[in-house]
Amino acid sequence: MVQFDSVLIFILFSSQVSAEVYNYSFPTNFAFGVASSAYQIEGAYNEDGRTDSIWDYNLHEKPSWVIDESNGDVACDSYHKWEEDVQLIKELGANFYRFSISWSRILPSAYKDTEVNEKGVAYYNNLINKLLDEGITPMVTIYHWDLPQSLQENGGWMNATIADNFVFYAKTLFQLFGDRVKHWITFNEPIEICEAGYSSDRKAPFLNAAGVGGYICSHNVLLSHGKTYREYEKLFKPTQRGQIGLSAASYWYEPKENSGLDAEASHRALLFSLGWYIHPLVKGNYPPIMIERIDEISKKEGFAESRLPKFTDSEIEMIRGSFDFIGLNHYTTVQGTFGTDFPEPSAYFDCGVKSSVDPEWEVAPTSSWLRNVPWGLRKLLVWIKNEYGNPPVLITENGWSSTATLDDTDRIRYINGYLLSVLQAIHEDGCNVLGYTHWSLLDNLEWLAGYSARFGLVDVDFNSSNKTRTPRKSYGVYQEIIKSRRINP
Ligand code: NOJ
């Protein structure tokens, strides 16, 4: 007994939660899911009429973008193995499956008013119908980074006309699948689409227009989101009765020093990342601090006007309130401190916050940016509650990258810690959290990290022709959490 007590005290102390937290359970309407995205799992890149996305095009042109020179040509082969995937989700007991649709599989010519590809439609119909047969709710991400290459050749997200093409694509999905799909996410992580893709070369299309590209792209993404939401509201919602959100990515920024300056810097970094997208949705426009700083710095740099585009009054009206839930992708925490060592022009310079990590925080074996800091999620949920009036938040991604081992105790530690934080945010802070989505069901193509970073509850043997799937230890733990609706100490 003495021994047991000391182990328990050690665990409680080391994870910084009270014993009481283990008595909390997830509310009855709280939903659990798993997530994936088309390019990362489907493969079949040129089958049945699908055309190239910016990822196919760029990774074929220059394989060395990816550390192991891999690509998504085959990936997990989910285009052929989707029934096995659904079986795994069913056995897990998940309430919903968040997956994305490949734009160029549905509309190979990509532009508005072009023809739908019936074979692509059949693939998603089969998947959706099977999920529903098994009692799993489908949740669809309309855009998870795989822009058709033909649109990129016309400027991609830098060209304002893309909104018409996106709205056409989204409406096509509502028409085709909206009788059965009631949960839609327009965009996954606009900051990655735009900052990483257009301001740097960390994501396709590798445009590297720092300080300019990310702002223009984000503006067009937000307008596309708002227009899509309003079209759905007008034409589909009265009969389909679904819900639409957008998934924004955010770290928690913890002030590095216990000082007013670092607290202010960390708050500003949150407004420049999560607020960049959520502020417009909730309040109609970018955070005032972004508008002011970018305007001032742009002028000092000699630009004729702010590098941050402006919304018109009617656009503000359209965007304000264009969500039924806020999707939150959260993985980790960094420390924020006042100052900058970034070149101009750049969004980082505009923000003026340096980030670092506490070396004590456990680091993921295959992703150096990812540290296990569970309390960061709780603080972020409270920040959203206070900043935005406690909107409904769905955690649309959270996960850990291990090695290929089946004995993934590090992932188990991460899941337990982050879900305990969610329980505290709900029970102690009154945060409005609708559910939790683990990234990911399967190991998959982790973008430029290729197949080296393993995010799956299920291991995939990428060397086998069958892409053999084997559940890890964490799969069993998550299964148990979903069943018992609490965390087992
Ligand atoms: C965010 C992205 O949505 C997803 O595609 C990616 O694999 C995970 N985070 C892990 O980095």
Residues whose N, C-alpha, C, O or C-beta is under 5 A from the ligand:
A	BS01	NOJ	none
